[in-house]
């Protein structure tokens, strides 16, 4: 006499449905994680620029000028053209004088549209004309965001003494 035994387990269809659901959920998780990383990098960029602006204002209060720069500007941050802001201005390393910002931050990777934070001293308070001899009465720091952050839209932005602008004050 033969007994029929029932095998307990999952059918192939059930396994494929579960695998598809897990794949869909993991895809959604990766997309959300990438968006969170992008927003985190942008938040750091905004904080970096505000810190640099504060250091520049302290420098201006003491020196009655912003640091001079080449007409094309200088790239800021670790391993870049300038890494420090001290009483001599933008420097590769800090000297013995007053230090306003010991380590200028660099753009977090992967970078947005602009690969570096670029500082250009301006000769007027209207942020026009490059300033290579001083006194420099304005500046423009170019940076970019990957996604809208706070009040700032995605794309290239310009930090100036009065805040942040979406248009270059001295094209």
N, C-alpha and C positions, 0 to 999 in steps of 0.2 A: 504494500500500500504506500503510495506516494503522498507526502504532505507538501502542500504549497507553503512556502515560507515567504513572508513579506519582507522585502529589504527596505530598511528605512534609510533615507538619504535625499539628496536634492537632485532634481532633474537638470539636464543640460540647460534648458531654458531658464530655470530659476537662477542658476549660477551666472549665466550671461547677463541677466537683468541686474543682479547684485553688483557684478563687475562694472556694468555701465553706470550705475548710480554712484559707485565709489569713484569712478573716473570723472564724472561730472562734478561731484563735490570737491575733488582735489583740484580740478581746473579752476573752479570758482575761488578756492582758497589761495591758489598761486596768484591769480589776478588781483585779489584783494591785498595780498602781501606786497605785490609790486607797487600798487597804488599807495599803500602806507609808506613804503620806502621812499617813493618819489616825493610824497608830502613831507616826510621827515627831512630829506635833503633840502627841500625848498625852505622849510622852517629854519634850518641851519643857515642857509644863505641869507635870509632876511635878518636873522640875529647877528650874523657876521658883519653885514653891512652897517647895521645900527651901532655895533661896537666900534667899527672903524670910524664912523662918523663922529662918535663921541670922542675918540682919541684925537681926531683931526680938529675938533672944536677946542679941546684942551690945548693943543699945540697952537692954534690960532690965538687963543686968549693970552698965551705967554709970549708969542713971537710976533703978533700982529700981521701975520701972513700964513698962508697954507704952504706946505712943503712944495718946492719947485719940482718939476718933472720934465722929461723929454717931451717934445711936441706930440709924439706918437703915444705917450703914456708909459707907465711901468706896470708890470704884472706883479701882484702881491701874493704872498703866502710862502709857506715852507718849500724850499727848493726853487723858488721863483726869483725874479730880478731883485725884489726887495722883500725882506723878512721882518723888518723892524721899523718902528717910528720913534725916533728919539729927538733930542734937541737939535741935531744936525739935519733932520728931515727924514725922508725915506732912505733907509740904509740896508745894505746886505746883512749887517749884524749890528747890534746895539753897541754904542760907544760908552764912554764914562759919564756922559751928561744925563739930563732928565730923560727918562724912558716913558713914553706915552702909551705904547703898545709893544710889548716885548716880542711877541710872535704874531705877526699878521696872519690871519686865517687864509687858507686856500679853498677854492671851490671844491665841495665834496664830489666824489666820483660816483657813478658816471656823470659827467658834466652835462649841463643843458646846452643851449645854443651857443653861449659864450663859454669857452673853456676855462677862462681865468677871470679874476677880478682885476680890472684895469683902471688905474688911477691916472687922471690927467689934471694938472694944475691949470687954472684959468686966471687970466690977468684982471678980469673985472668981476664985480658982484653979480653981473648978469650971466656969468659962466660962459663968456665968449673970449675967444683968442687964447692960444696957448701961453703959458707963463713959464719961461725958462730962466728968467733973471730975477724976478721978484720985485716988489712985493706981490704976492699972488692973493687975490681977493675972492677966489672961487675955486671950485673943483667939480669934476664929474667922475664918478666911479661907475663903470659899466659892468652889469651882471645880468644873469638870465634865470628865469624860473621855468620849471618843467610843467607845472600845473598852477591854477589860480591859488594864491595863498593870502588869506586875510583880504585886504583891500587891493592887493596887487594882482594884475592879470598875468597870464602865461606869456612868455617871451622876454625880449631884451628890455631891461629897465635901467634908469640912470639915477644914481644917488647924487644929490646936490646939497649944498649947505641947508637949504630950506626943507629938505625931505627927499622923496623919491618921485621921479617923473617917468611917464611912459614915452615921452618924446625927448630926443637929444636936444638940449638947450643950445648947443653950438654944433650943428651938423657939418 
